[in-house]
Amino acid sequence: MLTRKEFHVGDKVFLYHSRLKLFTEKLRSRWIGPFVVSNIFPYGAVEITSLEINKVLKVNGHRLKPFYEGWTTKLTASVELAEPIYKE
């Protein structure tokens, strides 16, 4: 059961960087990005634009995964604690 990935124009995505694997780089991530989806072609081709250098790439949609931005908490509460009172 494989689910089909759906991307829309304006979505942020990561790109799988398949480089020659002569040396094992266990701790280095193979996902680069984020990129922004700029156009979607039929049969799974996707055109993405880099956020850093504005380079346009046309890649297979199977090499992409969605980029989820972290949750932000805008409402925070602070509680001031008083010194404890000990009875003798």
C-alpha positions in Angstrom: 0.0 0.0 0.0 1.9 3.0 -1.3 0.4 6.4 -1.0 0.8 8.9 -3.8 2.5 12.1 -2.9 0.6 15.2 -3.9 2.4 18.5 -4.3 0.9 21.9 -5.0 2.5 25.1 -6.3 4.0 27.0 -3.4 4.7 24.0 -1.2 8.1 23.6 0.4 9.8 20.3 -0.2 13.1 18.5 0.4 15.1 16.9 -2.5 16.8 13.5 -2.2 20.5 14.0 -3.1 21.6 10.8 -4.8 25.3 11.1 -5.0 28.0 8.5 -5.8 28.4 6.4 -2.6 32.1 5.7 -2.6 32.5 6.7 1.1 29.9 5.9 3.7 28.6 9.1 5.3 26.4 7.7 8.0 25.7 11.0 9.8 25.2 13.2 6.8 21.6 13.7 5.6 20.8 12.9 2.0 17.9 15.3 1.9 18.8 18.9 0.8 16.6 22.0 0.7 14.1 23.4 1.3 12.9 24.1 -2.2 9.6 25.7 -3.4 7.4 23.9 -6.0 7.0 26.2 -8.9 5.3 24.0 -11.5 3.9 20.5 -11.8 4.1 18.5 -15.0 2.1 15.4 -15.9 3.5 11.9 -15.1 5.2 13.0 -11.9 7.7 15.6 -13.0 8.0 18.6 -10.7 9.8 21.9 -11.2 11.3 23.3 -8.0 13.1 26.5 -7.2 15.9 26.9 -4.6 15.2 29.4 -1.9 18.9 30.3 -1.5 20.2 30.8 -5.1 16.9 30.9 -7.1 18.0 28.0 -9.3 15.2 26.1 -11.1 15.4 22.3 -11.3 13.1 19.8 -13.0 13.1 16.5 -11.0 11.1 13.4 -10.5 8.4 13.7 -7.9 9.6 10.5 -6.2 12.7 12.3 -5.1 10.7 14.8 -3.1 9.2 14.8 0.4 7.2 17.5 2.1 8.9 20.1 4.3 7.1 20.6 7.6 8.0 23.7 9.4 8.2 23.5 13.2 5.3 24.5 15.4 5.6 27.8 17.0 4.0 28.7 20.3 3.0 32.3 20.5 1.2 32.2 23.9 3.5 31.6 26.8 2.8 32.0 30.5 5.3 32.7 33.2 4.8 31.8 36.8 6.8 33.3 39.6 7.5 31.0 42.5 7.8 32.3 46.1 10.2 31.1 48.7 8.7 28.2 50.7 7.6 28.8 54.3 8.7 26.1 56.7 7.1 25.8 60.2 9.2 24.6 63.0 
